[in-house]
Amino acid sequence: MDPGTPDLVGSALGLDGKAPLQRARFGAVVYLKNVIDSYLLRVRLQR
């Protein structure tokens, strides 16, 4: 999918292009948190 498409759609709808970026950043943060939590849980169980 073309990366420019959400910006074109957003500008056509009168929205700024920041919303998809913020949503992607939020998803990345949640993913990293899950990875770190599972890693810490694994380390704790090994002791």
C-alpha positions as CSV (number, residue, x, y, z in Angstrom):
1,M,0.0,0.0,0.0
2,D,1.2,3.5,-0.9
3,P,2.4,5.3,2.3
4,G,1.0,8.6,0.9
5,T,-2.6,7.3,0.7
6,P,-3.6,7.9,4.3
7,D,-2.3,11.5,4.0
8,L,-4.3,12.0,0.7
9,V,-7.4,10.6,2.3
10,G,-6.9,12.6,5.5
11,S,-6.4,15.9,3.6
12,A,-9.5,15.1,1.5
13,L,-11.5,14.6,4.7
14,G,-10.0,17.7,6.2
15,L,-7.9,15.8,8.8
16,D,-4.3,16.4,9.4
17,G,-1.9,13.5,8.6
18,K,-0.7,13.1,12.2
19,A,-3.5,10.7,13.4
20,P,-2.2,7.6,11.5
21,L,1.4,8.3,12.7
22,Q,0.3,8.7,16.3
23,R,-1.8,5.4,16.0
24,A,1.3,3.6,14.6
25,R,3.5,5.0,17.4
26,F,1.0,3.9,20.0
27,G,0.9,0.4,18.5
28,A,4.7,0.2,18.6
29,V,4.8,1.3,22.2
30,V,2.2,-1.3,23.2
31,Y,4.1,-4.0,21.2
32,L,7.4,-3.1,22.9
33,K,5.7,-3.2,26.3
34,N,4.3,-6.6,25.7
35,V,7.7,-7.9,24.6
36,I,9.5,-6.5,27.6
37,D,6.8,-7.8,30.0
38,S,7.0,-11.3,28.5
39,Y,10.8,-11.2,28.7
40,L,10.8,-10.1,32.4
41,L,8.2,-12.8,33.2
42,R,10.4,-15.5,31.6
43,V,13.5,-14.2,33.5
44,R,11.5,-14.3,36.8
45,L,10.3,-17.8,36.2
46,Q,13.8,-19.1,35.5
47,R,15.0,-18.1,39.0
